[in-house]
């Protein structure tokens, strides 16, 4: 099964993020119910690894924290944008949680990407670069400031790919300790 580990957001925040959608040719906006902050993408994992993985994730001891948003951006760059995102203010406790998750995943012999953790919330993927429209989106002042969000748990998700897009199902949620 295809798995990832993420922080889920309250519906009210998801609605605000969904409200940032604009008309960009070739864009596929993330549906509101799928908006999340990925801590670790695992890819295909065999069923026999699921119990050891959930056991390893359950041993993570980390405090909860608040996240603050810091504007919009794109990957890889403005000349060739392929994804639009909302960034986050630096938060050492988030980076620490991502490192602990990575260690737990690696301990279960699940390969991880080599690139460093780059906290962001993907809003849209672009089939082809539309630098002019993306530039206009990125240059817009944020209509309303996004409120800080309290993070008190993280979740292991299954991602089932269908012809209508991915369907995400929470398999297990892991509580963080009080801040």
C-alpha positions as CSV (number, residue, x, y, z in Angstrom):
1,X,0.0,0.0,0.0
2,X,1.1,3.6,-0.7
3,X,1.7,5.5,2.6
4,X,2.7,8.9,3.9
5,X,2.9,10.6,7.3
6,X,1.4,14.0,7.7
7,X,0.0,16.7,9.9
8,X,-3.7,17.2,9.2
9,X,-5.3,20.7,9.6
10,X,-8.7,21.8,10.9
11,X,-11.4,22.2,8.3
12,X,-11.7,26.0,8.8
13,X,-8.0,26.4,7.9
14,X,-8.4,24.0,4.9
15,X,-11.3,26.2,3.7
16,X,-9.1,29.3,3.9
17,X,-6.3,27.6,2.0
18,X,-8.8,26.4,-0.6
19,X,-10.0,30.0,-0.9
20,X,-6.5,30.9,-2.3
21,X,-7.3,29.1,-5.6
22,X,-7.0,31.1,-8.8
23,X,-7.4,30.3,-12.4
24,X,-4.0,29.1,-13.7
25,X,-3.9,27.2,-17.0
26,X,-3.0,23.5,-16.5
27,X,-3.4,23.7,-12.7
28,X,-4.8,20.9,-10.6
29,X,-5.7,22.3,-7.1
30,X,-5.5,20.0,-4.1
31,X,-9.0,19.2,-2.9
32,X,-9.8,20.7,0.5
33,X,-10.1,17.3,2.2
34,X,-6.5,16.4,1.1
35,X,-4.7,19.5,2.3
36,X,-2.0,18.5,4.8
37,X,1.7,19.0,5.7
38,X,3.7,15.9,4.7
39,X,6.3,14.9,7.2
40,X,7.4,11.8,5.2
41,X,6.4,10.1,2.0
42,X,6.9,6.4,2.2
43,X,5.6,5.2,-1.2
44,X,4.7,1.5,-1.6
45,X,5.0,-0.4,1.7
46,X,4.2,-4.1,2.1
47,X,1.6,-5.2,4.6
48,X,4.1,-7.0,6.8
49,X,5.9,-3.7,7.5
50,X,2.7,-1.9,8.7
51,X,2.8,-3.2,12.3
52,X,6.5,-2.5,12.8
53,X,6.0,1.0,11.3
54,X,3.0,1.9,13.5
55,X,4.9,0.5,16.5
56,X,8.0,2.7,15.7
57,X,5.8,5.8,15.1
58,X,4.0,5.2,18.4
59,X,7.3,5.4,20.3
60,X,7.9,9.0,19.2
61,X,8.0,11.4,22.1
62,X,7.7,15.0,20.9
63,X,5.8,18.0,22.2
64,X,3.0,19.7,20.4
65,X,3.6,23.2,18.8
66,X,2.0,26.0,16.9
67,X,2.7,26.6,13.2
68,X,2.6,30.1,11.6
69,X,2.3,30.6,7.9
70,X,4.7,32.7,5.8
71,X,3.4,33.3,2.4
72,X,3.3,31.5,-1.0
73,X,5.9,30.0,-3.3
74,X,6.5,27.5,-6.0
75,X,8.8,24.6,-6.9
76,X,11.2,24.4,-8.5
77,X,11.3,28.1,-9.4
78,X,9.2,31.0,-10.9
79,X,10.5,30.3,-14.5
80,X,9.4,26.7,-14.4
81,X,6.7,26.4,-11.7
82,X,5.3,22.9,-11.2
83,X,3.8,23.2,-7.8
84,X,2.3,26.1,-5.7
85,X,2.6,26.1,-2.0
86,X,2.1,28.0,1.3
87,X,5.2,28.2,3.4
88,X,5.7,28.1,7.2
89,X,7.7,30.1,9.6
90,X,10.7,28.2,10.9
91,X,9.7,26.0,13.8
92,X,12.4,23.9,15.5
93,X,9.8,21.5,17.0
94,X,8.4,20.7,13.6
95,X,11.9,20.0,12.2
96,X,12.5,17.8,15.3
97,X,9.3,15.9,14.7
98,X,10.1,15.4,11.0
99,X,13.6,14.0,12.0
100,X,12.0,11.6,14.6
101,X,9.5,10.4,12.0
102,X,12.4,9.9,9.5
103,X,14.4,7.9,12.0
104,X,11.4,5.7,12.7
105,X,10.7,5.1,9.0
106,X,14.4,4.3,8.3
107,X,14.4,1.9,11.3
108,X,11.7,-0.1,9.4
109,X,13.9,-0.3,6.3
110,X,11.7,2.1,4.3
111,X,13.9,4.3,2.1
112,X,13.6,8.0,2.4
113,X,14.4,10.9,0.1
114,X,17.9,12.4,0.5
115,X,16.8,16.0,0.2
116,X,16.2,17.9,3.5
117,X,12.8,18.4,5.0
118,X,11.2,21.6,3.5
119,X,8.0,22.3,5.3
120,X,5.2,23.6,3.0
121,X,1.6,22.9,2.1
122,X,1.0,22.1,-1.5
123,X,-1.9,24.0,-3.0
124,X,-1.7,23.0,-6.7
125,X,0.3,21.1,-9.2
126,X,0.8,22.4,-12.7
127,X,0.8,20.2,-15.8
128,X,2.9,22.8,-17.7
129,X,4.6,25.9,-16.5
130,X,2.5,29.1,-16.6
131,X,5.1,31.6,-15.3
132,X,3.0,34.7,-16.0
133,X,-0.1,33.5,-14.1
134,X,1.9,31.9,-11.4
135,X,3.9,35.1,-10.9
136,X,0.6,37.1,-10.6
137,X,-0.6,34.6,-8.0
138,X,2.7,34.8,-6.0
139,X,2.8,38.6,-6.2
140,X,-0.8,39.0,-4.8
141,X,-0.8,40.2,-1.2
142,X,-2.5,37.5,0.9
143,X,-6.2,38.5,1.2
144,X,-6.3,37.5,4.8
145,X,-3.6,36.4,7.1
146,X,-3.8,32.7,7.9
147,X,-4.1,32.1,11.7
148,X,-1.5,30.0,13.5
149,X,-2.5,26.3,13.9
150,X,-1.9,24.1,16.9
151,X,-0.3,20.8,16.1
152,X,-1.1,18.1,18.7
153,X,-0.8,14.9,16.6
154,X,0.4,13.4,13.3
155,X,-1.2,10.7,11.2
156,X,-0.2,7.8,9.1
157,X,-2.2,7.9,5.8
158,X,-2.9,5.4,3.0
159,X,-3.1,7.0,-0.4
160,X,-5.1,5.1,-3.0
161,X,-4.6,6.3,-6.5
162,X,-7.8,6.2,-8.6
163,X,-8.9,7.6,-12.0
164,X,-10.5,10.5,-10.1
165,X,-7.3,11.2,-8.1
166,X,-5.9,10.1,-4.8
167,X,-8.1,9.1,-1.9
168,X,-6.4,9.6,1.5
169,X,-7.4,7.4,4.4
170,X,-6.1,7.9,8.0
171,X,-4.8,4.6,9.3
172,X,-3.6,5.7,12.7
173,X,-3.1,9.0,14.6
174,X,-0.2,9.6,17.0
175,X,-0.6,12.1,19.8
176,X,2.2,14.6,20.7
177,X,2.8,15.5,24.3
178,X,1.4,18.8,25.7
179,X,3.8,21.7,24.8
